Amino acid sequence: MDFILLDLSILFKALILGVVEGITEFLPISSTGHLIIAGDLLDFNDAKGKVFEIVIQLAAILAVCWEYRKKLVRTAIDALYQQAAQQQSNARQFIVNLLLAFMPAALLGLAFHDLIKTYLFSPLTVAIALIVGGFAILWVEHKTATSDLEATASTTNSLDNISRKQALQIGCAQSLALIPGVSRSGATILGGMVFGLNRQVATEFSFFLAIPIMFAATAYDLLKNWRLLAIDDIAMFAVGFITAFASALVVIKMLLRFVASHDFKVFAWYRIIFGAIVLGYFWS
């Protein structure tokens, strides 16, 4: 009986963390930060818990691949086989832009991965990053509404119109998300808005940019921790994977509808309030 209760407890934790990952991965509120905090509260932050987080992050990125499967396949076909020069050019430019935006965070992450994991993966760091990031969102939204950003934000209104310079700038902004609590999606979306993309294009580009960066991070972490994978944990991984995939798929669809008529201030205030609560709880 105790063994069954233990199994149910682990599966419940897996379900909760899977939902947390799926909901937070593509919102500008930091999935890594929420997983660190949830893992601490659920007492599921040991080495095996870290591997579990890697698996459910893979599920979230596969949700993006599924949602945009037609775009991904069409881009690959156009880049390789399309006879129409403009379509082939657009497809290849899009791929180049993703690679350019991918490189800054990939290089910095590879160089400082162990240092970041050792010194920055803590609830205190997350709380501070959540609060600072919340104020950053409010600042960007204010500038977008009241300055020249309002004019420039409408200049790039298609994924095909993103320049290589913009892609590299967004990639540099994404590098800030190596700090847990900053939010990869938040950094790329707001970076896109600052550098001339409109809100919807910045959000979609953030989804696509998640594919190479998260696949690379997942592969790197799995290679380093594969010895912690065990056949006995299949049920736990399956529950977390399925719930993360399903909840991420729902959030992707909802976020695209949300940004069509809303700004990100609600996420800013959520970050500030939640970060303050977390800061108070763990500080005390």
C-alpha positions in Angstrom: 0.0 0.0 0.0 2.8 2.4 0.9 4.4 1.7 -2.5 1.2 2.5 -4.3 0.8 5.7 -2.4 4.3 6.7 -3.3 3.7 6.0 -6.9 0.6 8.1 -6.9 2.4 10.9 -5.2 5.1 10.9 -7.8 2.6 10.8 -10.7 0.6 13.7 -9.1 3.8 15.7 -8.9 4.6 14.8 -12.6 1.1 15.9 -13.6 1.4 19.3 -11.8 4.8 20.0 -13.2 3.8 19.0 -16.7 0.9 21.5 -16.6 3.1 24.2 -15.2 5.6 23.7 -18.0 3.0 23.6 -20.7 1.2 26.7 -19.4 4.3 28.8 -18.8 6.7 27.9 -21.6 5.4 30.3 -24.2 4.0 33.0 -21.9 6.3 35.8 -20.9 6.4 34.6 -17.3 9.4 32.1 -17.3 8.7 28.4 -17.4 12.2 27.7 -15.9 11.5 30.0 -13.0 8.1 28.4 -12.3 9.5 24.9 -12.5 12.3 25.8 -10.0 9.7 27.2 -7.6 7.2 24.4 -8.1 9.9 21.8 -7.8 11.0 23.3 -4.5 7.5 23.4 -3.1 6.8 19.8 -4.2 10.2 18.6 -3.0 10.9 17.3 -6.5 14.1 19.2 -7.2 16.7 16.4 -7.0 18.8 15.2 -9.9 16.0 13.0 -11.2 13.6 15.9 -11.0 16.0 18.0 -13.2 16.0 15.2 -15.8 12.2 15.2 -15.6 12.1 18.9 -16.4 14.2 18.3 -19.5 11.7 15.7 -20.7 8.6 17.9 -20.2 10.4 20.9 -21.9 10.9 18.6 -24.9 7.1 17.9 -24.9 6.4 21.6 -24.9 8.6 22.3 -28.0 7.0 19.3 -29.8 3.7 21.0 -29.3 5.1 24.0 -31.3 6.3 21.6 -34.0 2.8 20.0 -34.2 1.0 23.4 -34.3 3.2 24.7 -37.0 3.9 21.4 -38.8 2.5 22.7 -42.2 4.7 25.9 -42.0 7.8 23.9 -41.1 7.3 21.3 -43.9 6.4 24.0 -46.4 9.5 26.0 -45.5 11.8 23.0 -45.8 10.3 22.0 -49.2 10.4 25.6 -50.5 14.0 26.0 -49.4 15.2 22.8 -51.2 12.9 22.3 -54.1 10.7 25.4 -54.9 11.2 26.6 -58.4 9.6 30.0 -57.7 12.5 32.3 -56.8 10.7 34.5 -54.3 9.3 31.5 -52.4 12.7 29.9 -52.2 14.3 33.1 -51.2 11.7 33.7 -48.4 12.1 30.1 -47.1 15.9 30.3 -47.0 15.9 33.8 -45.4 13.5 32.5 -42.7 15.9 29.6 -42.0 18.9 31.9 -41.9 17.1 34.3 -39.5 16.3 31.4 -37.1 20.0 30.4 -37.2 21.2 33.9 -36.6 18.7 34.4 -33.7 19.7 31.0 -32.3 23.5 31.6 -32.2 23.9 34.1 -29.3 22.1 32.1 -26.7 23.5 28.8 -27.9 27.1 30.1 -27.7 26.7 31.8 -24.3 24.7 28.8 -23.0 27.4 26.4 -24.0 30.1 28.5 -22.4 28.3 29.3 -19.1 25.9 26.4 -18.8 27.5 24.8 -15.7 28.0 28.2 -13.9 24.4 29.2 -14.6 23.0 25.9 -13.3 25.2 26.0 -10.2 24.8 29.6 -9.1 21.6 31.0 -10.6 19.0 28.1 -10.4 17.5 29.1 -7.1 14.0 30.5 -6.1 15.7 33.8 -4.9 17.2 34.4 -8.3 14.0 33.6 -10.0 12.0 35.9 -7.8 14.3 38.9 -8.5 14.3 38.1 -12.3 10.5 37.9 -12.3 10.1 41.3 -10.7 12.8 43.0 -12.8 11.3 41.4 -16.0 7.8 42.6 -15.0 9.0 46.2 -14.9 10.9 45.7 -18.2 7.6 44.6 -19.8 5.8 47.7 -18.5 8.6 49.9 -19.8 8.5 48.3 -23.3 4.8 48.6 -23.4 5.0 52.2 -22.4 7.6 53.0 -25.0 5.6 51.2 -27.7 2.6 53.3 -26.9 4.2 56.7 -26.5 7.4 56.8 -28.6 8.8 56.0 -32.0 8.5 52.3 -31.2 4.8 52.7 -32.0 5.7 53.6 -35.6 8.5 51.1 -36.1 6.5 48.2 -34.5 4.2 48.1 -37.5 7.0 48.1 -40.1 7.7 44.4 -39.9 4.3 42.7 -40.1 5.3 39.4 -41.7 7.8 36.6 -40.8 9.1 36.9 -44.4 10.0 40.6 -43.8 12.3 40.1 -40.8 15.8 41.3 -41.6 19.0 39.5 -40.6 19.9 42.4 -38.4 16.6 42.1 -36.6 17.0 38.4 -36.2 20.5 38.8 -34.6 19.2 41.5 -32.3 16.3 39.3 -31.2 18.9 36.5 -30.6 20.9 38.8 -28.3 17.7 39.6 -26.4 17.0 35.9 -26.1 20.4 35.5 -24.4 19.0 37.3 -21.3 16.7 34.3 -20.8 19.8 32.2 -19.7 19.1 33.8 -16.4 16.3 31.7 -14.8 13.2 33.8 -14.3 13.7 36.1 -17.2 11.6 34.1 -19.7 12.8 33.1 -23.1 9.5 33.9 -24.8 9.3 37.2 -23.0 12.8 38.2 -24.0 12.3 37.3 -27.7 8.8 38.8 -28.0 9.7 42.1 -26.3 13.0 42.1 -28.1 11.2 41.7 -31.4 8.9 44.6 -30.5 11.7 46.9 -29.6 13.6 46.0 -32.8 10.7 46.7 -35.2 8.4 43.6 -35.3 4.7 44.0 -34.6 3.3 42.1 -31.6 1.9 39.2 -33.5 4.9 38.6 -35.7 7.2 38.9 -32.7 5.1 36.2 -30.9 5.1 33.8 -33.8 8.9 34.3 -34.4 9.3 33.5 -30.7 7.5 30.2 -31.2 9.7 29.2 -34.1 12.9 30.3 -32.4 12.0 28.1 -29.5 12.5 25.0 -31.7 16.2 25.1 -32.3 17.2 26.6 -28.9 15.1 24.2 -26.9 16.0 21.1 -28.9 19.7 22.0 -28.5 19.3 22.6 -24.7 17.3 19.4 -24.3 19.8 17.3 -26.2 22.7 18.8 -24.3 21.1 18.2 -20.9 20.0 14.7 -21.8 23.5 13.7 -23.0 24.9 14.9 -19.7 22.3 13.2 -17.5 21.2 10.1 -19.5 22.5 7.8 -16.7 19.7 9.1 -14.5 17.0 7.7 -16.8 15.5 4.5 -15.6 12.8 2.1 -16.9 11.0 2.4 -13.6 10.3 6.1 -14.3 8.5 5.6 -17.6 5.0 6.2 -16.0 6.2 9.5 -14.4 7.8 10.7 -17.6 4.7 9.7 -19.6 2.4 11.7 -17.4 4.5 14.8 -17.4 5.2 14.6 -21.2 1.5 14.2 -22.1 0.3 17.0 -19.8 3.0 19.3 -20.9 2.3 18.7 -24.6 -1.4 19.1 -24.2 -1.3 22.2 -22.1 1.4 23.9 -24.3 -0.8 23.3 -27.4 -3.7 25.0 -25.7 -1.6 28.0 -24.6 0.0 28.5 -28.1 -3.5 28.8 -29.7 -4.7 31.1 -26.9 -1.7 33.4 -26.9 -2.0 34.1 -30.6 -5.6 35.1 -30.2 -4.7 37.1 -27.1 -2.0 39.2 -28.7 -4.3 40.2 -31.6 -6.1 42.6 -29.2 -4.2 42.9 -25.9 -0.8 44.0 -24.7 1.4 42.2 -22.2 0.8 44.4 -19.1 -1.2 41.7 -17.4 1.8 39.4 -17.5 4.0 42.2 -16.2 1.8 42.7 -13.1 1.6 38.9 -12.6 5.4 38.6 -12.6 5.8 41.5 -10.2 3.2 40.2 -7.7 4.2 36.6 -8.0 7.9 37.4 -7.7 7.2 39.5 -4.6 5.3 36.6 -3.0 8.1 34.2 -3.9 10.8 36.6 -2.6 9.0 37.0 0.7 8.3 33.3 1.1 11.8 32.1 0.4 13.5 35.1 2.1 11.7 34.4 5.3 
